[in-house]
Amino acid sequence: METMKSFTLTLNDIPADGLTRQWHLDDAFFQNLEDTQYQRGSLDVAMNAKRTTSGADIDLQVTGMLVVQCDRCGDEMEAHIEGSEEIKVRVGENAGDDGDIITVLDTDSELDLSWNIYEAIALAVPLHPVHAEGHCNAEMELLLQQHQADAQPDSRWAALSKLKDTIK
């Protein structure tokens, strides 16, 4: 695992032809960040930075496995993650981050990419992560099946269904 300092980039250190770095992230990366939803995973990150006249353009690519919670049964599961994030860094009078552009005070400024890497990972998580069919917690599967069998259709939808059939 890389130290959190290794995710820091100094804009002046970016050569004219660009800078490439690669990192492997494990559980320690997530545990070093505060208030994160995800705590475990094994991911590879590739960073390409290009110097521009006004700062730098940084491209992050993340791939690997992240431990997430299954939306169906609630147990942990491994989700394959592939994502990217483009970061534009500009030099300005007021430091800040408006979401699209990060503004630093001068080109000697250091930029900590650890949170940007985490955001790229979080945005790549499937919207509805679920185990493959038949791999959920057996007790929860049984409860879900019982609930679905007991569920009565809402009578309001029956009238709409008849209307839909009439239109066809």
MARGU-413160 format. One record per residue: residue number from 1; x, y, z of N, C-alpha, C in turn; residue in three letters. Coordinates in nm, 2 decimals, decimal comma. Layout:
N
    i  n_east  n_north    n_up  ca_east  ca_north   ca_up  c_east  c_north    c_up   aa
  NUM       X        Y       Z        X         Y       Z       X        Y       Z  ALA
...
! end
This chain:
168
    i  n_east  n_north    n_up  ca_east  ca_north   ca_up  c_east  c_north    c_up   aa
    1    0,08    -0,12    0,00     0,00      0,00    0,00    0,09     0,12    0,00  MET
    2    0,05     0,22   -0,08     0,12      0,34   -0,09    0,08     0,43    0,04  GLU
    3    0,18     0,51    0,08     0,14      0,61    0,18    0,06     0,72    0,12  THR
    4   -0,02     0,78    0,20    -0,11      0,89    0,15   -0,03     1,00    0,09  MET
    5    0,10     1,02    0,13     0,18      1,12    0,07    0,21     1,09   -0,07  LYS
    6    0,21     0,96   -0,11     0,24      0,93   -0,25    0,14     0,97   -0,35  SER
    7    0,02     1,01   -0,30    -0,09      1,06   -0,39   -0,08     1,21   -0,41  PHE
    8    0,02     1,27   -0,35     0,04      1,42   -0,37    0,12     1,45   -0,49  THR
    9    0,07     1,55   -0,56     0,13      1,59   -0,69    0,17     1,74   -0,68  LEU
   10    0,29     1,77   -0,71     0,33      1,91   -0,72    0,33     1,95   -0,87  THR
   11    0,26     2,05   -0,90     0,24      2,09   -1,04    0,37     2,12   -1,12  LEU
   12    0,47     2,18   -1,05     0,60      2,20   -1,11    0,67     2,07   -1,15  ASN
   13    0,64     1,96   -1,08     0,71      1,84   -1,11    0,66     1,77   -1,23  ASP
   14    0,55     1,82   -1,30     0,50      1,76   -1,42    0,58     1,80   -1,53  ILE
   15    0,65     1,71   -1,60     0,74      1,75   -1,71    0,65     1,79   -1,83  PRO
   16    0,71     1,86   -1,93     0,64      1,90   -2,04    0,57     1,79   -2,12  ALA
   17    0,64     1,67   -2,12     0,58      1,56   -2,20    0,48     1,48   -2,11  ASP
   18    0,45     1,52   -1,99     0,35      1,46   -1,91    0,41     1,37   -1,80  GLY
   19    0,33     1,32   -1,71     0,37      1,24   -1,60    0,28     1,13   -1,58  LEU
   20    0,33     1,01   -1,56     0,24      0,89   -1,54    0,28     0,83   -1,41  THR
   21    0,18     0,79   -1,33     0,20      0,72   -1,20    0,10     0,61   -1,19  ARG
   22    0,14     0,50   -1,13     0,05      0,39   -1,10    0,05     0,35   -0,95  GLN
   23   -0,06     0,32   -0,90    -0,07      0,28   -0,76   -0,16     0,16   -0,75  TRP
   24   -0,13     0,08   -0,65    -0,22     -0,03   -0,61   -0,28     0,00   -0,47  HIS
   25   -0,41     0,00   -0,47    -0,48      0,04   -0,34   -0,54    -0,09   -0,28  LEU
   26   -0,52    -0,09   -0,14    -0,58     -0,20   -0,07   -0,66    -0,14    0,05  ASP
   27   -0,70    -0,22    0,14    -0,79     -0,18    0,25   -0,73    -0,06    0,33  ASP
   28   -0,60    -0,05    0,34    -0,53      0,06    0,41   -0,57     0,20    0,35  ALA
   29   -0,58     0,20    0,22    -0,61      0,33    0,15   -0,75     0,38    0,20  PHE
   30   -0,85     0,29    0,21    -0,98      0,33    0,25   -0,98     0,37    0,40  PHE
   31   -0,91     0,30    0,48    -0,90      0,32    0,62   -0,83     0,45    0,66  GLN
   32   -0,74     0,50    0,57    -0,67      0,63    0,59   -0,76     0,75    0,56  ASN
   33   -0,86     0,73    0,48    -0,96      0,83    0,45   -1,07     0,84    0,55  LEU
   34   -1,11     0,95    0,58    -1,22      0,97    0,69   -1,35     0,97    0,62  GLU
   35   -1,45     0,91    0,69    -1,59      0,92    0,65   -1,62     0,87    0,51  ASP
   36   -1,57     0,75    0,48    -1,59      0,69    0,35   -1,69     0,57    0,37  THR
   37   -1,77     0,55    0,27    -1,87      0,44    0,27   -1,80     0,31    0,24  GLN
   38   -1,70     0,31    0,17    -1,63      0,18    0,13   -1,50     0,17    0,21  TYR
   39   -1,48     0,05    0,26    -1,36      0,03    0,35   -1,27    -0,08    0,30  GLN
   40   -1,31    -0,16    0,20    -1,22     -0,27    0,16   -1,22    -0,28    0,01  ARG
   41   -1,11    -0,31   -0,04    -1,10     -0,34   -0,19   -0,95    -0,36   -0,23  GLY
   42   -0,94    -0,39   -0,36    -0,81     -0,41   -0,42   -0,82    -0,35   -0,56  SER
   43   -0,76    -0,23   -0,58    -0,78     -0,16   -0,70   -0,64    -0,11   -0,75  LEU
   44   -0,63    -0,10   -0,89    -0,52     -0,03   -0,95   -0,56     0,10   -1,01  ASP
   45   -0,48     0,20   -0,99    -0,50      0,33   -1,04   -0,39     0,38   -1,13  VAL
   46   -0,43     0,43   -1,24    -0,33      0,49   -1,33   -0,36     0,64   -1,35  ALA
   47   -0,25     0,72   -1,33    -0,27      0,86   -1,34   -0,18     0,92   -1,45  MET
   48   -0,24     1,00   -1,54    -0,17      1,07   -1,64   -0,19     1,21   -1,62  ASN
   49   -0,08     1,29   -1,61    -0,09      1,44   -1,59   -0,02     1,50   -1,70  ALA
   50   -0,08     1,61   -1,75    -0,02      1,69   -1,86   -0,03     1,83   -1,81  LYS
   51    0,09     1,90   -1,83     0,10      2,04   -1,79    0,03     2,12   -1,90  ARG
   52   -0,04     2,22   -1,86    -0,11      2,31   -1,95   -0,06     2,46   -1,92  THR
   53   -0,09     2,55   -2,00    -0,05      2,69   -1,98   -0,11     2,75   -1,85  THR
   54   -0,22     2,70   -1,81    -0,29      2,75   -1,70   -0,29     2,66   -1,57  SER
   55   -0,22     2,54   -1,58    -0,22      2,45   -1,47   -0,18     2,31   -1,52  GLY
   56   -0,28     2,22   -1,50    -0,26      2,08   -1,54   -0,39     2,01   -1,57  ALA
   57   -0,39     1,91   -1,66    -0,50      1,82   -1,68   -0,46     1,68   -1,63  ASP
   58   -0,54     1,62   -1,54    -0,51      1,49   -1,48   -0,62     1,39   -1,52  ILE
   59   -0,58     1,28   -1,56    -0,67      1,17   -1,59   -0,64     1,05   -1,50  ASP
   60   -0,75     1,01   -1,43    -0,74      0,89   -1,34   -0,82     0,78   -1,40  LEU
   61   -0,76     0,66   -1,40    -0,83      0,54   -1,44   -0,82     0,44   -1,32  GLN
   62   -0,93     0,39   -1,28    -0,94      0,29   -1,17   -1,00     0,16   -1,22  VAL
   63   -0,94     0,05   -1,18    -1,00     -0,09   -1,21   -0,96    -0,17   -1,09  THR
   64   -1,05    -0,27   -1,06    -1,03     -0,36   -0,96   -1,16    -0,41   -0,89  GLY
   65   -1,14    -0,45   -0,76    -1,25     -0,51   -0,69   -1,28    -0,42   -0,56  MET
   66   -1,40    -0,40   -0,53    -1,44     -0,32   -0,41   -1,55    -0,40   -0,34  LEU
   67   -1,54    -0,41   -0,21    -1,64     -0,48   -0,13   -1,75    -0,38   -0,10  VAL
   68   -1,87    -0,42   -0,15    -1,99     -0,34   -0,13   -2,10    -0,42   -0,07  VAL
   69   -2,21    -0,36   -0,03    -2,32     -0,43    0,03   -2,42    -0,47   -0,08  GLN
   70   -2,47    -0,59   -0,09    -2,57     -0,64   -0,18   -2,70    -0,57   -0,15  CYS
   71   -2,76    -0,51   -0,25    -2,89     -0,45   -0,23   -3,00    -0,55   -0,21  ASP
   72   -2,98    -0,67   -0,24    -3,09     -0,77   -0,23   -3,09    -0,83   -0,09  ARG
   73   -2,97    -0,88   -0,04    -2,97     -0,96    0,08   -2,89    -0,88    0,19  CYS
   74   -2,82    -0,78    0,16    -2,75     -0,70    0,26   -2,61    -0,75    0,30  GLY
   75   -2,57    -0,87    0,25    -2,44     -0,92    0,28   -2,34    -0,85    0,19  ASP
   76   -2,21    -0,86    0,24    -2,10     -0,80    0,16   -2,08    -0,89    0,03  GLU
   77   -2,04    -0,82   -0,07    -2,00     -0,88   -0,20   -1,89    -0,81   -0,27  MET
   78   -1,82    -0,87   -0,36    -1,72     -0,81   -0,43   -1,78    -0,76   -0,56  GLU
   79   -1,76    -0,63   -0,59    -1,80     -0,57   -0,72   -1,68    -0,53   -0,80  ALA
   80   -1,69    -0,56   -0,93    -1,58     -0,52   -1,02   -1,60    -0,37   -1,05  HIS
   81   -1,49    -0,30   -1,04    -1,50     -0,15   -1,06   -1,41    -0,11   -1,18  ILE
   82   -1,47    -0,03   -1,27    -1,39      0,03   -1,37   -1,44     0,17   -1,39  GLU
   83   -1,35     0,27   -1,37    -1,40      0,41   -1,38   -1,28     0,50   -1,41  GLY
   84   -1,32     0,63   -1,44    -1,22      0,73   -1,47   -1,27     0,86   -1,42  SER
   85   -1,18     0,95   -1,40    -1,21      1,09   -1,36   -1,11     1,18   -1,43  GLU
   86   -1,16     1,29   -1,48    -1,07      1,39   -1,54   -1,08     1,51   -1,45  GLU
   87   -0,96     1,56   -1,41    -0,94      1,67   -1,32   -0,87     1,78   -1,39  ILE
   88   -0,92     1,90   -1,39    -0,86      2,02   -1,44   -0,81     2,10   -1,32  LYS
   89   -0,68     2,13   -1,32    -0,62      2,21   -1,22   -0,57     2,34   -1,28  VAL
   90   -0,62     2,45   -1,22    -0,58      2,58   -1,27   -0,51     2,66   -1,16  ARG
   91   -0,42     2,75   -1,20    -0,36      2,84   -1,10   -0,44     2,97   -1,10  VAL
   92   -0,48     3,01   -0,98    -0,56      3,13   -0,96   -0,53     3,20   -0,83  GLY
   93   -0,61     3,31   -0,81    -0,59      3,39   -0,69   -0,66     3,33   -0,57  GLU
   94   -0,76     3,25   -0,59    -0,84      3,19   -0,47   -0,84     3,04   -0,49  ASN
   95   -0,78     2,97   -0,39    -0,78      2,83   -0,40   -0,92     2,78   -0,37  ALA
   96   -0,96     2,67   -0,44    -1,09      2,61   -0,42   -1,11     2,50   -0,52  GLY
   97   -1,23     2,44   -0,50    -1,27      2,32   -0,58   -1,42     2,34   -0,61  ASP
   98   -1,45     2,37   -0,74    -1,59      2,39   -0,77   -1,65     2,26   -0,83  ASP
   99   -1,58     2,15   -0,83    -1,63      2,03   -0,88   -1,57     1,99   -1,02  GLY
  100   -1,57     2,09   -1,10    -1,51      2,07   -1,24   -1,36     2,11   -1,25  ASP
  101   -1,33     2,22   -1,17    -1,20      2,27   -1,18   -1,14     2,29   -1,04  ILE
  102   -1,02     2,25   -1,01    -0,96      2,27   -0,89   -0,86     2,39   -0,91  ILE
  103   -0,88     2,49   -0,82    -0,79      2,61   -0,84   -0,69     2,61   -0,72  THR
  104   -0,56     2,62   -0,76    -0,45      2,63   -0,66   -0,39     2,76   -0,67  VAL
  105   -0,32     2,80   -0,56    -0,26      2,94   -0,56   -0,14     2,96   -0,65  LEU
  106   -0,05     2,87   -0,66     0,06      2,88   -0,75    0,10     2,75   -0,80  ASP
  107    0,19     2,74   -0,90     0,24      2,62   -0,96    0,32     2,54   -0,86  THR
  108    0,37     2,59   -0,75     0,44      2,52   -0,66    0,35     2,44   -0,56  ASP
  109    0,22     2,46   -0,58     0,12      2,40   -0,49    0,12     2,25   -0,51  SER
  110    0,10     2,18   -0,39     0,08      2,04   -0,40   -0,07     2,01   -0,40  GLU
  111   -0,10     1,91   -0,47    -0,24      1,86   -0,49   -0,25     1,72   -0,44  LEU
  112   -0,33     1,70   -0,33    -0,35      1,56   -0,28   -0,46     1,50   -0,36  ASP
  113   -0,43     1,39   -0,44    -0,53      1,33   -0,53   -0,60     1,21   -0,46  LEU
  114   -0,58     1,19   -0,33    -0,64      1,07   -0,26   -0,79     1,08   -0,27  SER
  115   -0,85     1,20   -0,24    -1,00      1,21   -0,24   -1,05     1,20   -0,38  TRP
  116   -0,98     1,25   -0,48    -1,02      1,24   -0,62   -1,02     1,09   -0,66  ASN
  117   -0,92     1,02   -0,62    -0,92      0,88   -0,65   -1,04     0,81   -0,59  ILE
  118   -1,06     0,84   -0,46    -1,18      0,78   -0,39   -1,31     0,81   -0,47  TYR
  119   -1,32     0,93   -0,51    -1,44      0,97   -0,58   -1,46     0,90   -0,71  GLU
  120   -1,35     0,87   -0,79    -1,35      0,80   -0,91   -1,40     0,65   -0,88  ALA
  121   -1,35     0,60   -0,77    -1,39      0,46   -0,73   -1,54     0,46   -0,69  ILE
  122   -1,59     0,56   -0,61    -1,72      0,56   -0,57   -1,82     0,58   -0,68  ALA
  123   -1,78     0,66   -0,78    -1,87      0,68   -0,89   -1,88     0,56   -0,99  LEU
  124   -1,78     0,47   -0,98    -1,78      0,35   -1,06   -1,86     0,24   -1,00  ALA
  125   -1,90     0,25   -0,88    -1,98      0,14   -0,81   -2,11     0,13   -0,89  VAL
  126   -2,15     0,00   -0,91    -2,28     -0,02   -0,98   -2,40     0,05   -0,90  PRO
  127   -2,50     0,10   -0,96    -2,61      0,16   -0,89   -2,69     0,07   -0,81  LEU
  128   -2,69    -0,06   -0,85    -2,77     -0,16   -0,78   -2,69    -0,29   -0,77  HIS
  129   -2,59    -0,29   -0,68    -2,50     -0,41   -0,67   -2,58    -0,52   -0,60  PRO
  130   -2,58    -0,64   -0,67    -2,65     -0,76   -0,62   -2,56    -0,88   -0,65  VAL
  131   -2,57    -0,98   -0,57    -2,50     -1,10   -0,60   -2,56    -1,16   -0,72  HIS
  132   -2,48    -1,25   -0,78    -2,54     -1,33   -0,90   -2,65    -1,41   -0,85  ALA
  133   -2,75    -1,45   -0,93    -2,86     -1,52   -0,90   -2,82    -1,65   -0,82  GLU
  134   -2,88    -1,67   -0,71    -2,85     -1,79   -0,63   -2,74    -1,78   -0,53  GLY
  135   -2,67    -1,66   -0,53    -2,55     -1,65   -0,44   -2,58    -1,56   -0,32  HIS
  136   -2,70    -1,51   -0,30    -2,74     -1,43   -0,19   -2,75    -1,51   -0,06  CYS
  137   -2,75    -1,45    0,05    -2,78     -1,51    0,18   -2,90    -1,60    0,17  ASN
  138   -2,89    -1,73    0,20    -3,00     -1,82    0,18   -3,12    -1,78    0,27  ALA
  139   -3,10    -1,74    0,39    -3,21     -1,70    0,48   -3,29    -1,58    0,42  GLU
  140   -3,21    -1,48    0,37    -3,27     -1,36    0,31   -3,35    -1,40    0,18  MET
  141   -3,29    -1,49    0,10    -3,36     -1,53   -0,02   -3,50    -1,59    0,01  GLU
  142   -3,50    -1,68    0,12    -3,62     -1,74    0,16   -3,72    -1,64    0,21  LEU
  143   -3,68    -1,54    0,29    -3,77     -1,43    0,33   -3,83    -1,35    0,21  LEU
  144   -3,74    -1,32    0,12    -3,78     -1,25    0,00   -3,89    -1,32   -0,08  LEU
  145   -3,86    -1,45   -0,10    -3,96     -1,54   -0,17   -4,09    -1,54   -0,10  GLN
  146   -4,09    -1,56    0,03    -4,21     -1,56    0,11   -4,29    -1,43    0,09  GLN
  147   -4,22    -1,32    0,10    -4,28     -1,19    0,09   -4,34    -1,17   -0,05  HIS
  148   -4,27    -1,21   -0,15    -4,32     -1,19   -0,29   -4,45    -1,28   -0,31  GLN
  149   -4,45    -1,40   -0,25    -4,56     -1,49   -0,26   -4,69    -1,43   -0,19  ALA
  150   -4,66    -1,37   -0,07    -4,77     -1,31    0,01   -4,82    -1,18   -0,05  ASP
  151   -4,74    -1,11   -0,13    -4,78     -0,98   -0,18   -4,90    -0,98   -0,27  ALA
  152   -5,00    -0,90   -0,24    -5,12     -0,89   -0,33   -5,10    -0,77   -0,42  GLN
  153   -5,14    -0,79   -0,55    -5,12     -0,67   -0,64   -5,21    -0,56   -0,59  PRO
  154   -5,16    -0,44   -0,61    -5,24     -0,32   -0,58   -5,36    -0,31   -0,67  ASP
  155   -5,48    -0,30   -0,62    -5,60     -0,29   -0,71   -5,60    -0,17   -0,80  SER
  156   -5,53    -0,06   -0,76    -5,53      0,06   -0,85   -5,46     0,03   -0,98  ARG
  157   -5,36    -0,06   -0,98    -5,29     -0,09   -1,10   -5,37    -0,19   -1,19  TRP
  158   -5,46    -0,26   -1,13    -5,54     -0,35   -1,21   -5,62    -0,28   -1,31  ALA
  159   -5,68    -0,16   -1,27    -5,76     -0,08   -1,36   -5,67    -0,02   -1,47  ALA
  160   -5,55     0,02   -1,44    -5,46      0,07   -1,55   -5,42    -0,04   -1,64  LEU
  161   -5,40    -0,16   -1,59    -5,36     -0,27   -1,67   -5,47    -0,30   -1,77  SER
  162   -5,60    -0,30   -1,73    -5,71     -0,32   -1,82   -5,72    -0,21   -1,93  LYS
  163   -5,69    -0,09   -1,89    -5,69      0,02   -1,99   -5,58     0,00   -2,09  LEU
  164   -5,46    -0,05   -2,04    -5,35     -0,07   -2,13   -5,39    -0,18   -2,23  LYS
  165   -5,45    -0,29   -2,19    -5,49     -0,40   -2,27   -5,60    -0,35   -2,37  ASP
  166   -5,68    -0,26   -2,34    -5,79     -0,21   -2,43   -5,72    -0,13   -2,54  THR
  167   -5,62    -0,05   -2,51    -5,56      0,03   -2,61   -5,49    -0,05   -2,71  ILE
  168   -5,43    -0,16   -2,68    -5,36     -0,25   -2,77   -5,46    -0,30   -2,87  LYS
! end
